[in-house]
Amino acid sequence: MTFPVPQTSPEQLGSGHMSPEAIMMWEQLGRIGGVTAGQAFQRVREADETKLIDISGSDIYIGYALPGTLTTETKWKISRINTNNPISIFWADSSTLYNKKWDDRVTYTYA
């Protein structure tokens, strides 16, 4: 079974007490030394990822790619969690690069 993982909102992460302006400022500038003091700096934010999860027996495959990436494209990074005791987490072909196909996830070596 494969299903997408929903995106999280700032409210889900506990920033519901912040005004929209404060969230925007925090996202754009951030602060070193506290919220009201310190030097402002420019943050670089990573693009949101598409995440797919496939549960197959004791294995859970998790795929990460940029939004809009087809499952047949070689633009995925894939991990496998084995829920046997002890639980283990490995990357497809020991790579955390976006160089795999989601559709081929079970054919990779996980070590």
Backbone hydrogen bonds, N-H to C=O, Kabsch-Sander energy under -0.5 kcal/mol:
donor,donor_aa,acceptor,acceptor_aa,energy
3,F,53,I,-1.6
5,V,51,K,-1.7
12,Q,9,S,-0.5
13,L,9,S,-1.1
14,G,11,E,-1.3
15,S,10,P,-2.3
18,M,15,S,-2.0
23,I,19,S,-2.3
24,M,20,P,-2.3
25,M,21,E,-2.6
26,W,22,A,-2.8
27,E,23,I,-2.7
28,Q,24,M,-2.4
29,L,25,M,-3.4
30,G,25,M,-1.2
32,I,39,Q,-1.3
33,G,31,R,-0.6
39,Q,32,I,-0.6
41,F,29,L,-1.3
41,F,30,G,-0.5
43,R,28,Q,-1.4
45,R,43,R,-0.6
50,T,65,A,-4.0
52,L,63,G,-2.0
53,I,3,F,-1.6
54,D,61,Y,-2.5
55,I,1,M,-1.6
56,S,54,D,-0.6
56,S,59,D,-3.1
59,D,56,S,-2.1
60,I,81,I,-2.6
61,Y,54,D,-3.1
62,I,79,S,-2.6
63,G,52,L,-2.8
64,Y,77,K,-2.5
65,A,50,T,-1.9
69,T,66,L,-1.9
73,E,70,L,-1.5
75,K,73,E,-1.7
75,K,100,K,-0.7
76,W,100,K,-2.4
77,K,64,Y,-2.0
79,S,62,I,-2.7
80,R,90,F,-3.1
81,I,60,I,-3.0
82,N,80,R,-0.6
82,N,88,S,-2.8
83,T,58,S,-3.3
83,T,81,I,-0.6
88,S,82,N,-2.0
90,F,80,R,-2.4
92,A,78,I,-2.8
93,D,109,T,-3.5
94,S,91,W,-2.4
94,S,109,T,-0.5
95,S,92,A,-1.9
99,N,76,W,-0.7
99,N,97,L,-1.8
100,K,76,W,-2.2
103,D,71,T,-2.2
104,D,101,K,-1.2
105,R,102,W,-1.8
107,T,104,D,-2.0
108,Y,104,D,-0.6
108,Y,105,R,-0.7
111,A,91,W,-0.8
111,A,109,T,-0.6
